[in-house]
Amino acid sequence: MSDLLIQFSTDAGERSYGRTVADLIRAEQHNLAEGKLIADLTSLRVPLAELCLDSLADPIELQPWEALQQLIFRPSGRTGSLCTAVGMNLSIHGEPQPTAHKWAEPFMEVGLHDDDLYPFSARSHEELLAASADYRSPWHGGVRDPLKMQVVGLARLHTAIQLDEAHIAVYYHGRSPSLPTSSGYAARKLAEWLRALRYHQTVKRYLDQDGFARRLPVIVGCHDLPPFFEAVYYPSPSRESAAEAEARMEAVRAAELRAFRAEKAREIWEYADSMREMRKGLRRGPRSWKSPEHFEKFRAHYEGKEAFVARMNKLGRPKRPSWQIADDDEFERFLKRFYVDPFLE
């Protein structure tokens, strides 16, 4: 039995291995962590270990990074203040989006922290690392303003891990006397560490290459997707200053608000237009309908919709159903005053 399998044959040995890799990742010695995992995976001649080594060539991206740049300049809806830290977790929770090969990417849970639960802005890098050392950090559960981001490129490795038979046996049956000493079990655990490492490497690459316009700690961890540990990174300065980025984000928010209002106006006028067309049918009178009963049902439908709108705006129900307004110009003025203007304020 190899030294690696002997180490993985006990809980204490497995934890010791994990601490070694986690300490390298947390110290930003990613190349050393990768070298150790590659050497140990190479010693395991099982399919999962071979797939892990092959997957090292898979490029990994985080999308959309620009959205995160925008998010860190959005004031909190709760406090009105800007965030003081960013959380980026690799997660098992989400709706799978299969790739062309029928693989599934893990999910990203991205959100912001402020100083309500933990004073990030008053802590050094070393203090944040110490606070996160046992994965029971004081900021857990304090994330706000979640952002949908996607990791692209981990699907082959992630899917192989999730479908691995060793995972099924351990998950349902716990550690058995024979399973932990197998090459398959060790490959499973090393594959999990490789998945985590490649995610951390990717986040760090984006932070180094693109950076943030604000200097914020970025806490990288996982959510129900082992191994369980956290690291804290800081971004490089982005190519634009904080003032330039804030001005650009304000322009983006203004454009988003204009687009939202334009879409809202379109939807409101679409509803108003439908009432105009219904009025035309009612103004033709019962004789133009298939039967008086059909006319009455349509009239009741029109007046019911108008009563619903009356409950939503501040004007109250009109004195008479608006379809009875004979003058078209007068109806258009009513349409705008009753169906449109109150909802564009």
N, C-alpha and C positions, 0 to 999 in steps of 0.2 A: 504493500500500500504506500502511495506517495505521501510526502510530508503535507501536501495540500489536503489530501483526503483525510489524513489523520487530524489535521486542524479542524476540518469541517465535521468531524465525527462527534464533537461535543458542542454544546451551546456556548460555553466559554470560549472555545477556539474560534467558532464562527463570529462571535461578537468582537473578538480581538482583531480578526481579519477586517471586519467592517469598520472598526475604529481607525485602523491604519489607512484605509482608502478614504474614509470621510475626512480625516485630519489633513490628508494631502489636498483634497478638493477644497476644503475650507481655507487652507493656506494658499490657495490659488496656484498650487503646484500640479496643474492638470496634466502636464506631460509626464510627470513621474507616476501619477495615478494610472494614466493610460498605459504606460510601459509595464507596470506591474500586472494590470489586468490582461494585457496581451500575452505576456509571458505565461501567466497561469492558465489562460484559456488555451494556449497552444499545447500545453501539457495534457489537456483533456481531449482525447480523441473520440468525441461524441458529436452528433450532428448539430446540436444547439451551439456548442463551442465553435464549430466551424462557421456556422451562420453568423455568429457574433463577429468573428474576424472578417468575414466577407462584408458585413454591414458597415464596417469602418469607412468604406468608400462612398456610402450614401450621404449626399449633401443634405444639410438640415437648415431650414429657414424658420423664422418667426414672422407671422403675418397677422395684421398689418402693423409694422413697427411705428409708422407715422401716427397711427391712432393713439398709441401710448404717449408719444410726444405731446399730443394735444391734451390728453387726459390730465397730465400733471400740471396743466395751467388752468384747469377748471375748478372754480371754488366749490367747496362742499355744499351740497344742498342743506346739510344739517347745521353746519357752523359758519358757512360762508368763507372759510379759510382754505388756503391751499394745502395739499398733502405734505407730509414730512417724510414719507417712506413709500416704497412700492413693493408689493408682494407678487411673486410670480411662481405659482405652484404647478408642477406636473401632476395631472389628476386622472383618476379612473372614471370620474363622473362626467357624463355628457351623452349626447346622442351620436353614436358612431357614424362617421362618414367614410364608407369604404373607398379604397383607392382602386385604380384600374386592375390591380392584382388581387383584389378582394381582401387586402390588408386593412387594418384600422389604426389610425394615429391615436396616441394618447391625447388627452385634452390639456388645455392651459387654463388655469384660473388666475386671472390678473386683477388686482385691485389696489386701492390706495389705503394708506394708514395716515392718521394724524396723531397728535400728541395727547389725545384723550385717554388712551389706555397705557401709553408708554411714551416717555419724552425723547423721541428719536432725535429731535433737533438739538438736544443737550448731551447726546452720548457720542463717544468716539467709535471708530471702527472696532477697536479691540473690545470695548464694552458691549457692543452689539453682538459680536461673535461669542463673547462669554455668556451673554443672556440666552443665546440660541443653542448652547452647547448640548443640552440634554433633550432637545426637541419638545420642551414644554415652555416655550418662550412666552413672556407675559403679554405679547400682542396678539396671540391667537384669538380669533373670533372678532377682531376689531376692524376687519377690512370693510371698505366702503367703495361705492362707485365701481362695481365690477365691470370689466371690459372683456368682450369676446375677442380672444386672439387664438391663433392656431399654430401648432408646431407641425411642420411639414418635413418629412424625411426620416422619422423614427418608426414608421409604420411596420416595416419588415421585421425589425428587431422586437418591437413592442408586441406584435401579433404572435411571433414565435414564442415569446415568454409566456403570454397569456394562454397559449394552447399547449404548452409543454406538459407532459404527463407528470413530471415531478411536482409541478405546481399543483395539479389536481390532487395528488396524493397527500401532499403536505397540508393543503388548504382544508381538506375534508377529514384527514386522519391524524394530523399532527405529526410530530417526529416519530418515526418508527426506528427500531434498532438497526435495520439494514439500509434504509433509504439514504440517510445522511452520509454514509461512507461510499456512496456510488458516485461515479464520474458525472452521471446525469444530474444528481442533486447539486453538486458543486458547480456544474456549468450553469444551472438555473440561477444560483445565487450570484455568480459572477456576471451573468447576463443582466441581472437587475442593476448591479453596480455600474455596468457599462452604459445602460440606458440612462441612468441618473447622471453619470459623468458627461455623456454626450450632450445632454440637455444643459448642464451647467456650462460646458465649453461654448455652446451656442449662445446662451445668454451673455456670457462674458465677451464673446466676439462682437456681438451687437453693441454692448456697452462701450467697448474699446473703439470700435470703428465709427459708430454713429453718435454714441453718447447722448447726453441730455443737456438741455440748456439750463437746467437746474441741477445742483449737486445734491443728490438724494441717495440714501442707502437703498439698495435693491436686495430684498430678502428672497432667496431662491430655495424652494423646498418641494414638498410633494403632499398630496392629499389622497390617502388610502392607496398609495402606489409605492411599495417599498423599493429601495431602503429608505428609512425615515431619518432624515437629517436636514439641516439647513446651513446655508452659507450666506454671507453678506458681501456684496460687491458694491463698488462705487463707479459711476459712469465717467468716461472722459468728457471734457467740455465739447459740446456740439460745435459745428462750424459757425453757428450764429450765436450772438450774445443772448442773455436772458431777456433783455429789453426787446431785441429784435424778434425773438421767438414769441414773447408775450403779445407783441403787436400783431404778429402774423396769426397767432391763435385767436386773438380778438376779431381779426378780420374773417377768420374761418367761422367763428361762432356767429358773427353778423350775417355771413352768407347763408349759414345753415338756418338761421332764424327767418331770413327772407324767403328761403326755399320752403320752409315749413308753413309760413303764412300764405305763400302763393298756392301751395297744395291744399291748405285748409280752405282758402277762398274758392278754389276750383271745386272742391267737394260740396261746399255750401251752395254755390251757384248751380251745381248739377242737381241738387235736391230741389232748389227753387225752380229750375227749368222743368223738372218733372211735374211740379204743381201747376205750372203754366199750361203744360200740355193736357193735364187732367181737367183743368178749368175749361179748355176749349171743348172737350167732350161733353161736359156738363152743360155748357152754354147752348149747345145744339138742341137740348131739351129731350124729354123722354121719347118723343116720336122717332128720333133718329137711332134709338137703341133697339136691340133685339126684342126686348120686352120691358115693361115698366119695372118689373122686379130687378132686372139687370141694372137699370138706371139707378134705382134706389140703393142697391148694394154698393155701386160705385160712388154715389153721393155720400153714403155713410163712411166709406173708406176715405174719401177726401177729407171729410169733416173730422174724422178720427185722427188723421195725420196732422191736421191743423191744430186740433186740441192738444196733441202731444207736443208740438212745437211751442204752443202757448205756455205749457208748463215749464219749458226750458228757457224762454226769454223773459224779460222784465215787463213786457207790454201787456201780458194777459190775453185772454181770448177775445177776438174781435166781436163787435156787437152783432154782426151777421156773418155767415160763412162767406169767405172771400170770392168764391166762385160766382156769387150773385152780383158782384161788381160788374156793371155793364160796360163801362168805359175802359178801354184797354190801357190808356195812359195812366188812369187812376189805379188800375190793378198793378201796373209795373211799379208805380211808386210804393204801393202797399207791399208788393213782393220784396222790394229792397229793404223797406223799413222793418218788415215783420220777419222775413226769412233769412236775411243776409246780415244787415248791419249789427244786430245784437250779438252775433256770433263771431264778428271780426274785431271786436273791441279788445 
